[in-house]
Amino acid sequence: MNKDNTINNIIYLPEKFYKQRDVSIYSLLKESGYFELHNQIIEANIFDGLIKHPECIDQWLNWSADKRSSSGWYFKQNDNGKYVVGYFPLKENLETTEYLDEVEACAAFIKREIEDIRNS
C-alpha cells in the first residue's frame, strides 16, 4: 500500500469504525497500512490529508469525545475557541497543547492516537 492511500485510510478511521461496529480500531489501523509505514508518516502528511478532506475533523472530534477509557489522548475545542490536544490523566512528560488551527490540532491528535493504538 502506498503512503497516500494509507493516510487517506487513517483520516477516515472513525467513520469506518462506526460503520463496521464488529471490527476493532486496532484491526482497522493495521488494515490501513500504517503499521508498515508508521515511521514514514508524520503530522504534516496527515495535515495534508485533512486539508483535502476537512469533513474528517468533526469525525475525529467525535471520536475523542466518545472514547470510554481511563487514559489516552484527547482532542477538543475549549471555551476560548482554541483546539486542545492532551493526554488524560495528565502526565509530567506529556504536554497539553493549544492550537488556533483545527487542522493542525487534528493532525497532531491523530498521530498521537494512532501511535497509542499501534503500540497497544
C-alpha positions as CSV (number, residue, x, y, z in Angstrom):
1,M,0.0,0.0,0.0
2,N,1.3,3.4,-0.8
3,K,1.7,6.3,1.6
4,D,-1.1,8.5,0.2
5,N,-3.6,5.6,0.4
6,T,-2.6,4.8,4.0
7,I,-3.0,8.5,5.0
8,N,-6.4,8.5,3.4
9,N,-7.4,5.3,5.3
10,I,-6.1,6.8,8.5
11,I,-8.1,10.0,8.4
12,Y,-11.3,8.0,7.7
13,L,-10.7,5.6,10.6
14,P,-13.6,6.9,12.8
15,E,-16.1,6.7,10.0
16,K,-15.0,3.1,9.2
17,F,-15.1,2.1,12.9
18,Y,-18.7,3.5,13.4
19,K,-19.9,1.8,10.2
20,Q,-18.2,-1.6,10.8
21,R,-19.0,-1.9,14.5
22,D,-17.7,-5.5,14.5
23,V,-14.1,-4.6,13.8
24,S,-11.6,-3.2,16.4
25,I,-9.9,0.1,15.8
26,Y,-6.6,-1.8,16.1
27,S,-7.6,-4.0,13.2
28,L,-8.7,-1.1,11.1
29,L,-5.5,0.7,11.7
30,K,-3.5,-2.4,10.8
31,E,-5.5,-2.8,7.6
32,S,-4.8,0.8,6.7
33,G,-1.1,0.0,6.1
34,Y,0.0,2.3,8.9
35,F,1.9,-0.4,10.8
36,E,4.3,-0.8,7.8
37,L,4.7,2.9,7.2
38,H,4.4,4.4,10.7
39,N,7.9,5.8,10.7
40,Q,7.3,7.5,7.3
41,I,4.0,9.2,8.2
42,I,4.4,12.4,10.1
43,E,1.8,15.0,11.3
44,A,2.5,17.1,8.2
45,N,1.4,14.2,6.0
46,I,-1.8,13.8,8.0
47,F,-2.4,17.6,7.9
48,D,-2.2,17.5,4.1
49,G,-4.7,14.7,4.0
50,L,-7.1,16.6,6.3
51,I,-6.8,19.7,4.1
52,K,-8.2,17.6,1.2
53,H,-10.9,16.0,3.5
54,P,-11.9,18.5,6.2
55,E,-15.1,16.7,6.9
56,C,-12.9,14.2,8.8
57,I,-12.0,16.7,11.5
58,D,-15.5,16.5,13.1
59,Q,-15.3,12.7,13.0
60,W,-12.1,12.9,15.0
61,L,-13.6,15.4,17.4
62,N,-16.5,13.0,17.9
63,W,-14.1,10.0,18.2
64,S,-12.2,11.8,21.0
65,A,-15.4,12.8,22.8
66,D,-16.9,9.3,22.6
67,K,-13.8,7.5,23.9
68,R,-14.5,5.4,27.0
69,S,-11.2,4.8,28.6
70,S,-9.3,5.6,31.8
71,S,-6.4,7.1,29.9
72,G,-5.5,8.3,26.4
73,W,-5.2,11.3,24.0
74,Y,-8.0,13.8,23.6
75,F,-8.8,16.5,21.0
76,K,-11.4,19.2,21.8
77,Q,-12.3,22.8,21.3
78,N,-12.1,24.8,24.5
79,D,-14.2,27.7,25.7
80,N,-11.8,30.2,24.0
81,G,-12.3,28.7,20.6
82,K,-8.9,27.1,20.5
83,Y,-8.3,23.4,19.9
84,V,-6.6,21.4,22.6
85,V,-4.7,18.1,22.3
86,G,-3.7,16.5,25.5
87,Y,-3.4,13.3,27.5
88,F,-5.7,12.2,30.3
89,P,-4.8,11.8,33.0
90,L,-2.1,14.5,32.8
91,K,1.4,13.0,32.8
92,E,4.5,15.0,33.5
93,N,6.2,14.1,30.2
94,L,3.2,14.8,28.0
95,E,2.1,18.4,27.5
96,T,-1.3,19.7,26.7
97,T,-1.1,21.9,23.5
98,E,-3.4,24.6,22.3
99,Y,-3.8,25.3,18.6
100,L,-5.6,28.1,16.7
101,D,-5.9,25.9,13.7
102,E,-8.2,22.9,13.9
103,V,-6.5,21.0,11.1
104,E,-3.1,21.3,12.8
105,A,-4.6,20.2,16.1
106,C,-6.4,17.3,14.5
107,A,-3.3,16.1,12.7
108,A,-1.4,16.2,16.0
109,F,-4.1,14.3,17.7
110,I,-4.4,11.6,15.0
111,K,-0.6,10.9,15.0
112,R,-0.6,10.5,18.8
113,E,-3.8,8.5,18.9
114,I,-2.7,6.0,16.1
115,E,0.7,5.6,17.8
116,D,-1.0,4.7,21.0
117,I,-3.3,2.2,19.1
118,R,-0.3,0.7,17.2
119,N,1.7,0.2,20.5
120,S,-1.2,-1.3,22.4
